[in-house]
Amino acid sequence: MDGSAAGGPLTSIEQLCASKEVVVSTGSGGVGKTTSAAAIAAMAATHLGGKVLVLTVDPAKRLASALGLERFGNVETRVPDEAFAAAGVRPEGELWAAMLDTKQSWDDLVRMHAPDAATRDAILVNPLYQNITGKFVQSHDYVAMERLYEIHTSGRYDLIVVDTPPTRNAVDFLDAPDRMADFFSSRLLRWLITPYRSRLVSFASKPFYSVADRILGTQFLEDVAEFFMLFQTMYDGFVERARAVTTLLGGPQTTFVVVSTLEVAPAREAEFFLKLLGERGYHVGALVLNKVLPELFLDRPGTAAAKVLSHQSAEVAPDIAARLGPPADDVARLATVLREVGESFLNYQVVARREAEQRSELSERPKVTATVPYFDDDIHSLAGLLRLGDLLWR
């Protein structure tokens, strides 16, 4: 963006967006990662200007609605001005959105890297390629990074906020480019294509191919061999791009925002990911903690009041009923309500204390930590995204 914060420490997500070109939202599934990415992008488009793209991998249908779009896909789509007007704001810039289409992205990669038209067409019509493209060698992770690199190098956007694939193992995402390059030079790939290429099968491997031929059929084996042999012709292109993607992730123009909740499993994964990013030299800009209970549950006055309501509701109910008047003159019922309120507070307090302990154990926290409370409703409008974004922004 405008780079205004580049000279000093970055102390807010607003400054991160102003000084970086790529913001990568990461974390386990179900922690609000996609929504946080969209909220950050919406705030950047609203307040910083320029063209901002949110690239998401597997958004819920309601996210398209929240952005004022009927749907969106592999082609970038601009969020209409009417959506911002309905949210009561006039953006300084433009917000665009795209959803990763794994199959389409692989087809685009083949068209880009194939050495000639004949090879390109042979790969695209290969039955094995058509069937497994969406599941190929962690292809979702790799294609997400490949698409990010392509959009970034095009220069079409001032800021790209990318929502990474949810994963139980963050290494899969970071290692996807290198894994793809390693696969193209692997012994497995050479072993798969050798019989088809030369028709000379070693004595040791003949039994395997004899059995496989009877079970799978000659045509299937030839499809497999042809597929991998054709793909190997694109080795140089894939290796070059994989290295470029890795450079982009570790470059000064990129920052990572780790999103988590303070539940045990997501928090542990966030801690692991924060440590991993630091060890690899990636810039970790911020930690977003979603669905956090308010600190009032840890207040001593609140705790004392809750204990009174929980244990002495019958004693305090008459005085409260007198103060409230006729609507609360059923003292017995009021006592029951007061007791439940007190018990609920104390139950939430147990969770709040666990969250506080979990937060203190996040030793790898970056300087910028944004805490987001529970929302009463799901976010289903641009106004909701901006409300969330306002909590994240400063």
Secondary structure, DSSP 8 states (H G I E B T S, - for coil): ---TTTTS---SHHHHHHH-SEEEEE--TTSSHHHHHHHHHHHHHHHT-SEEEEEESS--HHHHHHTT-S---SS-EE--HHHHHHTT---SSEEEEEE--HHHHHHHHHHHH-SSHHHHHHHHH-HHHHHHGGGGGGHHHHHHHHHHHHHHHHT--SEEEEE----S-HHHHHHHHHHHHHHHT-HHHHHHHHHHHH----TTTHHHHHHHHHHH-HHHHHHHHHHHHHHHTTHHHHHHHHHHHHHHHHSTTEEEEEEEESSHHHHHHHHHHHHHHHHTT--EEEEEEEEE--GGGG-HHHHHHHHHHHHSHHHHHHHHHHHH-GGG--HHHHHHHHHHHHHHHHHHHHHHHHHHHHHHT-TT--SEEEEEE--SS---SHHHHHHHHHHHH-
